[in-house]
């Protein structure tokens, strides 16, 4: 399970919580979820949150994705009184207990906005799309900064190139590549972009 792999991790973690809300309780649920997000945002290490509403009236499932800097900051939030107080109220509005999954790494690159994720595409598809983004990114860095990079020691050069490329991959390229290749990565899903 992804959560076991992430247990001792010091890398950013994404938590995906699935909640099936009782009919007629949606407004109260969304209000409490907003309060939960607001409280989490004040905690050290919180990196953001997104709520995905149900994809159809027949499916009352909400998905909430939130990120923390590392295992320690996530644990501090999950053991907090701020969270426990609201969680009890939220759970009372559900058809069944919340389901929770923790992931890290490139799987979190492969999510579509406004769609209930999070069954990732096959690894070979993720690898190919990542490579299609990575190759031009690395090539561009060397075209733009190649002369400057050759004057630097290898360790510094590698550190700078990987830092720039990872920032490009996480914040610019992979969100776009996932949208552009959604038809292939998620062939069985109906798009429901909000």
C-alpha positions in Angstrom: 0.0 0.0 0.0 1.2 3.5 -0.8 0.7 4.6 2.8 3.2 2.0 4.0 5.8 3.2 1.6 5.2 6.8 2.7 5.2 6.0 6.4 8.9 7.0 7.1 9.1 9.5 4.2 10.4 13.0 4.4 9.0 13.8 0.9 5.7 15.7 0.4 2.7 13.4 0.9 -0.7 13.6 -0.8 -3.7 12.3 1.2 -6.8 11.4 -0.7 -10.0 11.1 1.4 -13.2 9.6 -0.1 -16.5 10.5 1.6 -20.0 9.4 0.6 -22.4 12.0 1.9 -26.0 11.4 2.9 -28.5 13.0 0.6 -29.6 16.4 1.8 -26.4 16.8 3.9 -24.2 18.2 1.1 -24.3 21.9 2.1 -23.4 21.1 5.8 -20.7 18.7 4.6 -19.1 21.3 2.3 -19.3 24.0 5.1 -17.5 21.7 7.5 -15.0 20.6 4.9 -14.2 24.3 4.2 -13.6 24.8 7.9 -11.3 21.8 8.0 -9.3 23.1 5.0 -9.0 26.5 6.7 -7.7 25.0 9.9 -5.3 22.7 8.1 -3.9 25.7 6.1 -2.7 27.2 9.4 -0.7 24.1 10.3 3.1 24.0 9.5 3.8 21.9 6.4 0.4 22.3 4.8 0.9 22.6 1.0 -2.7 22.9 -0.2 -6.1 21.1 -0.6 -8.6 20.5 -3.3 -12.2 19.2 -3.1 -13.7 17.2 -6.0 -17.4 17.1 -5.9 -19.5 14.1 -6.9 -19.3 13.4 -10.6 -23.0 12.7 -10.9 -26.1 12.9 -8.7 -26.1 9.0 -8.6 -22.7 9.0 -7.0 -22.6 11.0 -3.7 -18.8 10.6 -3.3 -16.6 13.5 -2.6 -12.8 13.3 -2.9 -10.6 15.6 -0.8 -6.9 15.8 -1.7 -4.5 17.6 0.6 -0.8 17.8 0.8 1.7 18.1 3.6 5.5 18.7 3.5 6.4 15.4 5.1 5.2 12.6 7.4 5.9 14.5 10.6 3.8 17.6 9.6 1.0 15.3 8.4 1.0 13.3 11.6 0.9 16.6 13.7 -2.2 17.7 11.7 -3.9 14.3 12.0 -3.4 14.1 15.7 -4.6 17.7 16.3 -7.6 18.7 18.3 -8.5 21.2 15.5 -9.0 18.2 13.1 -10.6 15.8 15.6 -13.4 18.3 16.5 -14.5 18.8 12.9 -13.9 15.2 11.8 -16.5 13.9 14.3 -19.1 16.3 12.8 -18.2 15.4 9.2 -18.3 11.6 9.9 -21.9 12.0 11.2 -23.0 13.2 7.8 -21.6 10.2 5.9 -23.2 7.0 4.6 -20.1 5.0 5.6 -16.8 5.9 7.3 -14.2 7.9 5.3 -11.7 6.1 3.1 -8.2 7.4 3.2 -5.1 6.8 1.1 -1.6 8.4 1.3 0.6 8.7 -1.8 3.8 10.3 -2.8 6.0 10.5 -5.9 4.9 10.9 -9.5 1.5 9.3 -9.0 0.3 12.7 -7.7 1.3 14.3 -11.0 -1.4 12.2 -12.7 -4.6 13.8 -11.5 -7.2 15.7 -13.5 -8.8 18.8 -12.2 -12.5 18.5 -11.5 -12.6 14.8 -11.8 -12.9 12.3 -9.0 -9.3 10.8 -9.3 -7.3 8.7 -8.1 -6.9 5.3 -9.7 -3.6 6.1 -11.4 -2.9 5.1 -15.0 -0.7 2.1 -15.7 3.0 2.7 -14.8 4.1 2.3 -18.4 1.8 5.1 -19.4 2.9 7.4 -16.6 6.5 6.6 -17.5 6.0 7.5 -21.2 4.1 10.7 -20.5 6.7 11.8 -17.9 9.5 11.1 -20.4 7.7 13.2 -23.0 7.7 16.1 -20.6 11.2 15.4 -19.1 13.1 15.2 -22.4 12.2 18.7 -23.7 12.6 20.2 -20.3 16.1 18.9 -19.8 17.0 19.8 -23.4 15.7 23.4 -22.9 17.7 23.8 -19.7 20.9 22.7 -21.6 20.1 24.9 -24.6 19.5 28.0 -22.4 22.2 27.4 -19.7 24.6 24.9 -21.2 27.6 27.2 -21.5 27.2 28.4 -17.9 26.6 24.9 -16.6 29.9 23.5 -18.1 31.9 25.9 -15.9 30.3 24.5 -12.7 31.4 21.5 -10.7 29.5 18.4 -11.5 27.6 18.2 -8.2 26.4 21.8 -8.3 25.5 21.5 -12.0 23.5 18.4 -11.4 21.8 19.9 -8.3 20.7 23.0 -10.3 19.5 21.1 -13.4 17.4 18.7 -11.4 16.0 21.5 -9.2 14.9 23.5 -12.3 13.6 20.4 -14.1 11.6 19.1 -11.1 10.0 22.6 -10.6 9.0 22.7 -14.3 7.7 19.1 -14.2 5.6 19.6 -11.0 4.1 23.0 -11.6 4.2 23.6 -15.4 4.6 20.5 -17.5 2.9 17.6 -15.8 -0.4 19.4 -15.1 -0.6 20.2 -18.8 0.7 16.8 -20.0 -1.9 15.1 -17.9 -4.7 17.2 -19.4 -3.4 16.8 -23.0 -3.0 13.0 -22.7 -6.1 12.4 -20.5 -7.9 10.7 -23.4 -5.1 8.0 -23.3 -4.2 8.0 -19.6 -7.8 7.7 -18.4 -9.7 6.2 -21.4 -12.6 4.9 -19.4 -13.3 8.1 -17.5 -15.9 10.7 -18.5 -14.5 14.2 -18.3 -16.3 16.3 -15.7 -14.1 19.4 -15.4 -15.3 21.9 -12.9 
